[in-house]
Amino acid sequence: MKNCWEGIRMKYKIFILFVFSVMSFSPFGNVYAAECTGSYQTVSNNISVEPRNDIIVTKFRILNDVIQYRRWNETKGVWVDDDWINL
């Protein structure tokens, strides 16, 4: 039983020694970041998203009971097809 307690005491002493060694290498007190005293410049980039491909929308209509479609270029604002196409 005596050997068991001696092993526990030795582990406890090693643990305490480890804790104190870690505490001795850690900084004491408060640590603050350096404050910048220079002037600040705000940069505002007004960047808009521009599509690289044309956006094509298909428009439908019914004329004389016939369904027709035509493609509209949203990017350029023009019709892609010259005439309405019957379905």
PEMOPE-V234080 format. One record per pair of residues at least 24 apart in sequence whose ideal C-beta (glycine too) atoms are under 7 Angstrom apart, sorted by the first residue. I is the first residue (numbers start at 1). J is the second residue. D is the distance in whole Angstrom. If there is no record, write none. Layout:
{{I:J:D} {I:J:D}}
//
This chain:
{{51:75:6} {56:80:6}}
//
